[in-house]
Amino acid sequence: MVQASGSLRASAEVHSLASVRKGIAPGDASDGASLVSLKNIGFTYGGLTRAIDDISIELLPGETLSVVGPSGCGKSTLLRIVAGLRQPTDGTVVRHDFGRDRHDCSMVFQEDTLLPWLTVEDNVALYYRFNGARGVAVTAHVAELLKMVKLTDYARFYPYQLSGGMRRRVAVLTAIAPQPHLLLLDEPFSALDEPTRIAIHTECHMLLKRLDITAVLVTHDLAEAISLSDRVIILSRPPAVIVEELPIPFGSSRNMYDLRDNPEFLELYGRLWRKLKEQIT
């Protein structure tokens, strides 16, 4: 489900994906500035339980950042602070304005949020329905998104007629359709089997890079974090602080099916697991 924190002009034409952000590499529009700055963030539940303590993150345009850590360490709380759905107890969140040409922020939750009474194409076009944008441009935009993830033949299907993997693809497309500056993913693939998850990783990574969307992924799956990310941070047990920050060197063009055989992937996995194990045990 799209969480709208800004609006796309309803009268604007929706450009085809072939021309979206044409000629602009990730980060070019920002001149090196961060998209979101978290400075000394802390969060306390009910004034009693300290969940997050002194976390600072600079989220760069066009990058995918994964957040992993022990269960209950505040990963989802941190994500909601980035989204503006929660206010930090301490510290500041600065969201830089990159203009109104694109939607501000979308979020994909772990739960199934597709509207069961709408078809696949109507779910994907939901943002435009609420903003009053209709017509040929929106229809073509939705059709191209469905084509990119091989769902064209299922455009008129309803969610109950889809497999779990297909529903997850539609949920991601629903969030990506407004072409947001920022996409937040809260364990969206955790219920899927491994082959389906890798297939969706391939499609999700391709969409994020092609559309120059900045993303934050919360996940328990270290392989998923490495596969999708440009950078991974590990949080400690509560009150959570960052105990490891690791750049991922595989670049924008990566084969998700071959990554797991890559010795560098295995080395990164081992390093992250050892640091995470310290927090779990």
C-alpha positions in Angstrom: 0.0 0.0 0.0 1.3 3.4 -0.9 1.8 5.8 2.1 1.5 9.2 0.5 3.6 12.0 2.0 3.5 14.2 -1.0 1.6 14.5 -4.3 2.3 14.1 -7.9 0.6 16.7 -10.0 -2.5 15.0 -11.2 -2.4 16.8 -14.5 1.2 15.8 -15.3 1.9 13.2 -17.9 3.3 9.9 -16.6 6.5 9.3 -18.7 7.2 5.8 -20.0 9.8 3.9 -18.1 12.1 4.0 -21.1 12.5 7.8 -20.7 12.2 8.2 -16.9 15.2 10.0 -15.5 16.9 9.6 -18.9 20.6 10.4 -18.7 20.7 10.9 -15.0 22.8 8.5 -13.0 21.8 7.7 -9.4 22.7 10.7 -7.2 23.3 13.2 -10.0 20.2 15.3 -9.2 21.4 15.8 -5.6 24.9 17.1 -6.2 26.2 14.6 -3.6 23.7 15.7 -0.9 21.9 13.0 1.1 18.2 12.4 0.5 17.5 11.8 4.2 19.7 12.6 7.2 19.2 10.9 10.6 21.2 12.6 13.3 21.7 11.1 16.8 18.2 9.4 16.6 16.8 7.9 19.8 13.5 6.3 20.5 11.9 5.3 23.8 8.6 3.5 24.1 6.2 4.9 26.6 9.0 6.9 28.2 10.3 3.6 29.7 11.8 1.2 27.2 14.8 2.5 25.2 14.6 0.9 21.7 17.0 3.0 19.7 20.0 5.0 20.9 22.1 7.6 19.0 21.8 6.4 15.4 23.1 8.6 12.6 22.6 7.7 8.9 23.1 9.6 5.7 20.9 8.0 3.0 22.3 8.8 -0.4 20.3 9.3 -3.6 19.9 6.1 -5.7 21.3 3.7 -3.1 19.7 0.7 -1.4 20.5 0.4 2.3 19.6 -2.7 4.2 19.1 -2.8 8.0 19.6 -6.1 9.8 19.8 -7.0 13.5 18.4 -9.2 16.3 14.6 -9.6 16.5 13.1 -6.7 18.5 16.1 -4.4 18.1 14.0 -1.6 16.5 14.6 -2.1 12.8 11.0 -1.5 11.8 10.7 1.4 14.3 13.7 3.0 12.6 12.1 2.5 9.2 8.9 4.2 10.4 11.0 7.1 11.7 12.5 7.5 8.2 9.0 7.4 6.8 7.7 10.0 9.2 5.2 7.6 10.7 6.9 7.9 14.1 8.7 10.8 15.6 12.1 10.2 17.3 12.4 10.8 21.0 15.8 12.3 20.4 17.7 13.6 17.5 16.6 15.0 14.2 15.4 13.7 10.8 16.1 15.9 7.8 14.3 15.1 4.5 15.8 17.1 1.7 13.4 18.4 -1.0 14.3 17.3 -4.5 11.4 19.0 -6.1 7.8 18.0 -6.8 8.4 16.1 -10.0 8.1 12.8 -8.2 6.3 11.2 -5.3 8.1 11.6 -1.9 7.8 8.2 -0.3 6.2 4.8 -0.7 6.3 1.8 1.7 5.8 -2.0 1.2 4.8 -3.8 4.4 5.3 -7.5 5.3 1.5 -7.9 5.4 -0.5 -8.3 2.2 -2.0 -4.9 1.6 -3.4 -5.4 -1.9 -7.1 -4.4 -2.2 -8.9 -7.7 -2.9 -11.8 -6.0 -4.9 -9.4 -4.4 -7.4 -7.6 -6.1 -10.3 -3.9 -6.3 -10.5 -3.7 -3.3 -12.9 -6.1 -1.3 -10.7 -4.0 -2.0 -7.6 -0.9 -0.8 -9.4 -2.6 2.4 -10.5 -4.1 3.0 -7.0 -1.9 6.1 -6.4 -3.2 7.8 -9.6 -6.8 7.0 -8.8 -6.5 8.9 -5.4 -4.8 11.8 -7.1 -7.2 12.1 -10.0 -4.8 11.2 -12.8 -6.4 9.0 -15.4 -6.1 8.4 -19.1 -3.7 6.9 -21.7 -0.5 7.9 -20.0 -1.3 6.2 -16.7 -2.6 3.1 -18.5 0.6 2.9 -20.5 2.8 3.4 -17.4 1.0 0.6 -15.5 1.2 -1.7 -18.5 4.9 -1.2 -18.9 5.5 -1.9 -15.2 3.5 -5.1 -15.4 5.5 -6.1 -18.5 8.8 -5.6 -16.8 7.9 -8.2 -14.1 6.2 -10.5 -16.5 2.7 -9.9 -15.2 1.0 -8.6 -18.4 -1.2 -11.7 -18.7 -2.4 -11.2 -15.2 -3.5 -7.5 -15.4 -7.2 -8.4 -15.1 -6.8 -11.0 -12.4 -7.7 -10.3 -8.7 -5.3 -10.9 -5.9 -6.9 -14.1 -4.8 -6.1 -15.6 -8.2 -2.4 -15.0 -7.8 0.4 -17.0 -6.2 2.2 -15.5 -3.2 5.1 -14.4 -5.3 2.9 -12.7 -7.8 1.1 -10.8 -5.0 4.4 -9.6 -3.7 5.4 -8.4 -7.2 2.1 -6.4 -7.4 2.7 -4.9 -3.9 6.1 -3.7 -5.0 4.7 -2.3 -8.2 1.9 -0.5 -6.4 4.6 1.3 -4.3 6.9 1.9 -7.3 4.3 3.1 -9.7 4.3 6.8 -8.4 8.1 6.8 -9.0 8.9 7.8 -5.4 12.2 9.4 -4.4 12.2 6.9 -1.4 10.9 3.3 -1.1 10.8 1.7 2.3 10.6 -2.1 2.5 9.7 -3.8 5.8 10.5 -7.5 5.4 8.4 -7.7 2.2 9.8 -11.0 1.0 10.1 -13.0 4.2 7.2 -15.4 3.5 8.4 -16.5 0.1 10.4 -19.6 -0.8 14.0 -19.1 -1.9 13.7 -19.5 -5.7 10.7 -17.1 -5.7 12.6 -14.7 -3.5 15.6 -14.6 -5.7 13.4 -14.0 -8.8 11.8 -11.1 -7.1 15.1 -9.7 -5.9 16.2 -9.6 -9.6 13.1 -7.7 -10.6 13.1 -5.3 -7.6 16.8 -4.5 -8.0 16.3 -3.8 -11.7 13.3 -1.5 -11.0 15.1 0.5 -8.3 18.2 1.1 -10.4 16.3 1.9 -13.6 14.0 4.4 -11.9 16.8 5.8 -9.7 14.8 5.1 -6.5 16.5 5.3 -3.1 15.4 2.3 -0.9 15.7 1.2 2.7 15.1 -2.5 3.3 14.6 -4.1 6.7 15.3 -7.8 6.6 16.3 -10.8 8.8 17.9 -12.4 5.7 21.6 -11.6 5.3 21.7 -13.1 1.8 18.8 -10.8 0.8 20.6 -7.8 2.3 23.8 -8.5 0.4 21.9 -9.3 -2.8 19.8 -6.1 -3.0 22.0 -3.5 -1.2 24.8 -1.0 -1.8 25.3 -0.8 1.9 24.3 -2.9 5.0 24.1 -1.8 8.6 23.8 -4.1 11.6 22.0 -2.9 14.7 22.8 -4.2 18.2 20.5 -5.5 20.8 18.2 -2.8 22.3 18.9 0.0 22.9 20.0 -0.3 19.3 23.2 1.3 17.9 25.0 0.6 14.7 27.7 -2.0 15.3 28.7 -2.6 11.7 28.4 -0.8 8.4 29.5 -2.7 5.3 29.6 -1.5 1.7 28.5 -4.0 -0.9 30.8 -4.0 -3.9 28.7 -5.7 -6.6 27.5 -2.6 -8.4 24.2 -1.9 -10.2 24.5 -4.9 -12.6 24.5 -8.1 -10.6 23.1 -11.5 -11.4 21.2 -12.7 -8.3 21.4 -16.3 -9.4 25.2 -16.3 -9.6 25.9 -14.1 -6.6 25.6 -17.0 -4.1 28.5 -18.8 -5.8 30.7 -15.7 -5.6 33.5 -16.1 -3.0 33.2 -12.4 -2.2 29.5 -12.9 -1.4 30.3 -15.8 0.9 33.0 -13.7 2.6 30.6 -10.8 3.1 27.9 -13.2 4.4 30.4 -14.7 6.9 31.5 -11.3 8.2 27.9 -10.1 8.6 26.9 -13.3 10.3 29.7 -13.2 12.8 28.8 -9.6 13.8 25.1 -10.5 14.0 25.8 -13.6 16.0 27.6 -11.5 18.6 24.3 -9.6 19.1 22.1 -12.7 19.1 24.2 -14.7 21.6 
